[in-house]
Amino acid sequence: MQQIIKAKLLKREGLFLKVLAIAFVLSGCAGRPLGKNSPTTYRNGMVVSASPLASKVGLEILKKHGNAIDAAVAVQFALAVVYPNAGNIGGGGFMVYRSDSGETNTLDFREKAGAAASRDMYLDASGAPIVDKSLYGQLAAGVPGSVAGMVAAHKKYGHLSWATLLEPAILLARNGFPLSSQQADELNELSSRLLELNPDGTALLKAGKWAANDLLKQEELAVTLELIRDQGKAGFYEGKVADQILQEMKRGGGILTKADLQNYQAVWRKAITGPYKSYKVITMPPPSSGGIALIQLLKSVEPYPLKRWGFQQDSTVQLMVEAERRVYADRATHLGDPDFYAVPAKALMEDQYIKHRMKSFDWSKAGSSTAIKAGVVSGKEHEETTHFSIVDKSGNAVSITTTLNGSYGAGVVVKGAGFLLNNEMDDFSVKPGAPNMYGLVGGEANAIEPGKRMLSSMTPCILEKDGKLFMVVGTPGGSTIITSVFQTILNVIEFDQNMQQAVSAKRFHHQWLPDVIYTEKGAIDSITRVKLEAKGYVITPRGPMGRVDGILKTKQGNYQGGADPRGDDQWLGW
């Protein structure tokens, strides 16, 4: 009888989504971001994500009278199918929520270390880190949190049925979707590692090379998603899928257990909030480092006339770099999982503390990261995370950043279940003082402990102006997440850029160690570069930083999207 009821429910609420998913495949629309240079605004809501397919799924949920949480759940599961390098059910993340009435909340569905995890589990006999052990294979995985997070979010705020929200992802997995050229290139580059870690094969591997518009079908993942649709949280953390995860652990020397899976819970936490001029910033508390760091950065630069100095001018860049140097030093020492470590959040964000930290700033020369340590308080790479921003017709807003950590996580696809494991254990301080895959240095606050959540840079964020919704924003990018969100906010508020201009603008980054300003090509002009290098700054070009996706509410009450051109990202509104 229960199955008959579910079938009827899906027929009534989910038929339109089945048709939609099939249409996606036939249309071949993936990888064609639309409207990126247009200031078009929409009245009834907006979705911005890393995938045109996932954005379309979210928009159709909004049009079906689903709210922002409903759309977020559908987008999360759709991304697990169509954006496998970062979208996930085998990873975790953070959500910041603001209701149309101004209620705020945050959800921590960050991964956890298993009960058998130990402080020195990735060190050799001499005490040196064995880098690959925390990056690749089953031992690199923490307990996944994404499914538990989406269940918790839907239970508290959702409107449409759970089954309706899962159906688009199921159909996209089963029927397949056309790869973008960027995705095809990534899968081809990763093929050797995927084959090494998955000797029995995976849907992500094929004979020969992947090409743009090839269909990626994932039948095993479709079956897993059906179990989650029918059984909710138990469909992932218990039963068949849990057994498949445990078998994968046994195959590759992983440590996660049945108890680790069954005991996992997402946690609702009070949002970190702080002012920037006439704006209120609402963001994520620890174990995200992003929220505290973002408030610190904004407060550090607030007293200075950035608008008068101008976008990416030498004084602007120097000030922002020196603020970043100090904030990342604090991050390395003071931030960790608040359930295991007394994070001095309030003290780190105190006006006097930040003013004192910026006193050593000298306009005549570059600061030194060897001289600047964390403040004393009382009380190469792929950076593959993904972010999406959603606002519904009523004005409810959701900002979610979710991740596997590295691109395609640990590189292990759970046999029979069709999803990738995360490699989030590398986000711990594998050895306090040693850098992780993003070059970030951590301390005792982020040392490995059983059941602990690893520190993250993810910075999902919502801003208010005069008590009303103003902006929803966030990005992937590993250690560059915090600075990318910081710059995007300033681009809008200080430099009068629209949402698309703000996310498209070239970025720069400093993270204390190494003592280098990293820049995207064109981020700093030659004149500014000469001025900064004359003061002793080391400037190093690198590849793209982040993929910011944001929504701005205009003075007229409409929504304006910004989808990052560094990827296939797309905004859609109605």
N, C-alpha and C positions, 0 to 999 in steps of 0.2 A: 504493500500500500504506500509506503514512504517513497519508493521509487516512482510510483505512478503520480504522486503529488508533485515530486520534483520535475518529472517530465512535463506535466501540465504547466508548472510555473515557468519552465524554460520556454515552452511554446508561446506563452502569453507575453513574457517580458524579454525573452532573449532572441526571438526570431529575427528582429531587425538587426541584431548584432551578428547573427550568422550570415545574413545577406551582406552586411557590411564587410565582414572578414573575407568572404569570397571575392567581393568586388575589389578589395585591396590587391589580392593576388592577380586578378585579371587585368587590373589597371596598370600594374608595374609602376606605381607612383613613388616607391621608396627611393630615397636619395635625391629627390628634387625639391629642395627647400623653397618655399614660396614666400613672396612678400617681404623679403629681407630688407629691401631699401624703401619700403613704403611706410608712411606714417599713418596708415589706415587705423582707425579705432573701431571698437565694437562695444555695444551696450550691455549685452546679456551674459558675457563670460568669455573666458579665454583659457587655453591650454598651451604651454610651451614645453617641449621635451626634445630629447636627442634624436628622436625618430619621427618622421612624418606619419608613419603608421600608428605609433603609440599616441601621438597628438590627436589623430583622427578618432581613435578609440575613445579618448577622454572627452573630446568634443561631442561625440554622439551620446555619451552618457549624460552630459549636461543638457543636451537637447531633449533627452528622455525624462527630464525633470529630476535627474540625479543631482546630488549636491557635490561640493568640491571634494569631500572625502570619498564619495562613490567613484568619482572620476579618478582620484588618486590611486585607489585600489586597482581599478581597471588598467590604468597606465602602468603601474608597477608590474603587474603580471604580464602585460603586453610587452614591456621592455625586456622581461626575462626571456622572451621568445625572439624578438626582432632586433635586440641590441645585446647579444650574449657576451660581449667583452666587458660589460659593466652592469647592464640590467640583470636581475637575478632573483632566484628564490634560495640560492645557496649562500647568500651574503647577508648584509644588514644595512642599517642606516639610521637616519634621524628625520623626524617630521616636526615642523613648526606650524601651528594652526592658529588662525584668528577668525572668530565668527563675525557675522555681520553686525552683531551687537557689541563687539569689542572684547569678548571673552578670548583669552589666550591659553594655549596649552602646548606642551611639546611631548613627543613620544620617542623614547630611546629604544630602538630595536637593533642596537649594535651587537655584534657577535661577542661571545665569551670564550675564555680559555676553558678547556675541558678539565675535569676534576683531577686527571692524571698529569696535568701540566706542571712544570717545575721551572724554577728561576733560571737554571743553567742548561736547559734542554737543547739549546742550539749552540753550545760551546764545545770545542774540542778539548782534549786532555790538557792542553796548555792554557785553557781559558779564553781562547780566541773564538770569535763568532764563525760558525760554518754557514756562510751566507745562503747557499742554496736550500738548506734544510728548512728555513723559515719562509722561503719563497715558492718552492715547487714541490708538488707531491702531497700526499694525504696528511703528513705531519704538520704542514703549514696551515691547516684549516682550524678555525675556531667554530664554535657551535653557531649555526646560521640563525639569524633573527628575522629575516624579511617576512616569512609567512606569519609568524606570531605577531609581528608588528601590524600587518594588514588586517589580521583578524581582530586585534585590539582596537584599531582605528575604526573599523566598520561597526563593531559592537557598540562603541560609544557614540559615534556620530553618523553612521551610515543610514541611508534611506531606502535605496533599491535593494533587492535581494542579493545575497552573496553569490548565488549561482549565476545571476545575470552578469555580474561584474567579472566573473572568471571566463565566461563563454568566448569573448573575442580572442583571448590569449590561446585558449584550447584550439580554436579553429585555425588561427595563424600558425600554430605549431604543427597541426595535422596536415593542413592544406599547403603549407609552405608560404614563403614570402620572397620577393626578389631582392637579392643582395645589392647594396650600393657598391660603387667601385671602391670606395674606401674600405668597406667591410670585406670585400673579396681580397683586396691587397693584404689586409691584416690577417685573414685566415691563411693565406698562402705563406706569409712570413712566419707564422706560428706552426706550420704543419709538422715540422720535424719534432718540435717539443710535444705537440699533441699526440703524435704517433708514439713517441717514447713513453709518455705517461699513460697512454690509453692503447696498449698493444692489441686489444680486441676490437679496436675501432670505435668511432663515434660519428654522429651525424655531422659534426663540424669538419670531418675529413672526407675527401673524395679522391678518386683516381684522377690524376691530372690536376690542373690548376682551376681554382675558382675564378669566375669572371662576373662582371657586373650583370645583373638581371638573372643570374642563376637562381633557381628556387632552392631555398634551404628548408627542408622538411624535417621535423623532429617528432617522430611518433612516440618515442619513449617519454619525452617531455610532455606531450599531449596527455598521455595516460596518467602521469604524475599530477598534472594540473586537474584532471578529472577527479582524482582522489581528494585533492584539496577542495575542489568544488563541492563534493558530496559529503566530506567528513570534516571540513574546516581544518583547524590546527592539528587534529589527530591524524588527518590524512597525510601529514608530512612528518610529524615528530613521533608517530607511532605506526604500527602495522608494517605494511609492505615497504614503503619508502624508507622508514627508519631501519628496517632490516637491510635494505640495499646500501644505505650509508654505512652501516656497521660492517657489512661485507667488504666495502671499499676500504674502510680503515684497516681491516685485517689483511687485505691484498697488498697495501702499500705502507704498512707500519705506522698508521695513524693511531691516535689515542682516544678519540671520541667514543663514548659509551651510550648505551640505551638510557641510562639515568641522565646523562648530560642532555640528551635530546628531550626527554620527558620533562625535565626540570626547568627548561628554558622559559623565561617570561619576558615580554616587553614591559617597559617601565614608563609610566607617565611622570614627567618631571616639570617643575615650575620653570617657566621661561626666564632666560636672562634678558633683562631690559635695561636700557640706558638712553639718555638724551644725546642728540647731536643737533645743536641749535634749536630750531622749532620742531624737530622731528623726534619720534620715539622709535628706537630700534628694538625689535623683538626677535630673539634668536636663541640658539641652543646652548644649554648648560653642559658641563662635563658629564660624561667622558668625551664630549666634543671640546676641543680647545678653541674652536672657532668663535664661539659666542663671546667669551671673555676677551679673546685677542682682538676681535672686531671692535668691541666697545673701547678697549684700550687705544687702539689705533685712531679711532675717530676723535676721542678726547685729546689725544696727543697733538693732533693737527688743528683742532677747533679754534684755538686762539689766534691763528695766523690767517692772513688775507689771501687764501688760495685763489679766490675768484679774481682778485686784482692781479696776482702773479701770472695766472693763466695755466692752461692745460699743458702738462709735460714740459714746463719751463724749468730751468736749472734750480731755482729756489724751491719750486714745488716738488721736484723729484728728490732733492736733497733732504727736505723736511720729511717726506714720506719714508725714505730709506732709513733715516735715523730713528724714526718711530718704529719701523719694522724691526730694526736691529734689536731694540730694547724689548719689544714685545715677544719676539721669538726666543730671546734669552730667558725671559720669564716662563715661557711655555715649556722649555726644556727641564726646568727645575720644579715648578709649582703645580703642574696640571697632571691629572690622572683620573681614575675611576673614583667618584665620590663615595661609593659604597665600600671602598678599601682605603681611601686616603682623604684626609681632611683638606680639601682644596680651599685655599684662602681667597675665594671668589670676590667677596665684598672688598677686601683689602686691595686686591689687584686693580679694581676699578675705581678706587677712591680718587677724587680730583687731586688731592694733595700729593698722593703717591705718584700719580702720573706726572704732575708738575715737577716733582723732585727728580723723576727719572729723566726728564727732558732738559734739566738744568745743565747737564754736562755736554749738551749739544753745542758745537762750535762751528759757526758759519764759514770760518776760514779754511777748514780742513775736514777730511773724512774722519769719521769716528773709527774706532778700532774694536773689533769683536773680541780680541784677546784681552782688552782692558775692560770691556763692558760685560759684566756677568749679570745673572738674575738679580733682581732687586730683593732687599730684605723686607719681608712683610710680616705682620702679626696676623694672629688669628689662624738623460739617457732614456730616458726612460719613458714608459707609458704611465700615465697618471689616471688610470681608468676607473673613475667613479662616474656617476651620471646624476643629473639634477633635473627636476621638473617643477614648474610653477603653475598653479591653477587658481582661478577665481570663478565662482559660479554666479548665477543670475541674481541671487540674494546678496552677494558681496562676501560670502564666506571664502577664505583664502587658505591655501595649503602650499607650503614650501617643503619639498622632500629631496634630500640627497641620499643616494644609496650606492652601494659599492660591493665589489669583490676584492678590492684593493688594487692589485696589479691587473694589467690587461688580461682578461680571461682567467683571473684568479690564480689558483694553484695549478691550473692546466689540467686538472683531473675532472673528467665527466663521470658522475656516479653511474656505474654500469647498471643498465636496466631502467634507470630513473631519468636519464637524459639531461641533468643539470650540472653546472660547474660548481666545484667547491671553491670557497674563498681562500686567500692566503693572508688573512688578517693578522695572524700571529706575528708577522714582521712589523706590525705597528706597535707592538710592545717595545720597550727598551730591552732588546735581546741581551745586551750587556750594557748597563748604564754607562753613558759616555761615548758609546759606539754609534755611528750613524745607521739609519735604516735605509730602505731602497730609495727614499726621497732625499737622503742626506740629512734628515732631521736627527738631532741628538736628543736623547731623553735621559731622565734620571731615575732615582729610586721610586718616585711617585708612579712611574709607568713600568715598573719591573713586572715580570711574569709571575702571576699567582693563580692557583686554581679558581675557576669561577669568576675571574675578573674580566672586565671589559677593557679592551685596549684603547688608548688615547687616539683621537681622530682629529683631523683638520677640517672636517666637513662643517660648513657654515650656512645651513638653510636659514633664511632671514625674511622677515616681514617688517616694513616700516609704516608708521602712521604719521600723518601731519594734521595738527589741530584735532586729534581724536578720531580721524577718519583714515581709512585704508589709503596708502600712498604707493607702496611698491612691494612686490614679491620677487625675491631674487636668490640665486645660489649658483653653484658651479661644481664640476669635478676639477681635478688638477693636483691631487696629492698635497704637497707642502705649499703650492701656489694658490690653493683654494681661498685662504683667508685674504691674501693680498688682492686677488682678483675680485672678490666681493667688495672689498674696501675701495678699490679703484672705481668699480662700476657705480657704487653709491655716490662717490665724489663727482664722477662724470656727469651725473644727473643734477645733483644738488648744487655743486659749485661751478660746473662748466656748461650748464644749460644744454646738455645733450638730451635728445629723446632716447627712448629705451633701446631702440635698435642701434643708434650711434654709440651709446654707452657700452653695450656688450661687444660691439665690433671693434672698438678702439684698441690700439696696440697697448700691450701691458709690459710692466717691468716688475721685478721681484727681488727682495732681499730677505734672508731667513736667519741672520746672525752668523751661523756657520754653514758653509764656508763664507768668508768675508768678501762676497762678490755681488754686484748688481747684475742679475740676469735680465736680458731684454729680448723681446721679440723683434724681428726685423722691422725697422721703421718706428719703434717705440720712442726712441730718443734721437733727435736730429743731431747733425754733426757739430753744430755750434754748442748745443747743450752738452754734448759728450766731451768736447774739448774743455769746457769750463769745469765739469765734474772731475775729469781725469787730472786736471791741474791741481785739484785739491786732494788728490790721492785716492780717488775711488777707482776700483777695478771693475770694468764693465765687460761682460761676456755675453755674446749673442747665443741664443738657443732657439729651439722650436716653439710651436704654439703653447700658450699657457691657458689651460682651462677651456671650458665651453660654457660660458655663462648664459643662462636662460632666465629672462625676467619679464615681469608685467608691471606697467606703470598705469596708475589711475590718473587721468587728466583732470584739469580744472572743470571740464564740462561733464565729468562723471563717467567717461568712457574708458575702455581698457586698450592700452597700446602695448604691443608685444615686442620683445627683442629676442631673436634666436641666433645663437652664435654661428657665424659663417665659418668657423674653424672645423665644423663638422657638418653632418646632414640635418642639423637641428631645424625645427619648424615651429612657428606659432600659428595657431588657428583660433579664430574667434567667431562669435555670432551675435 
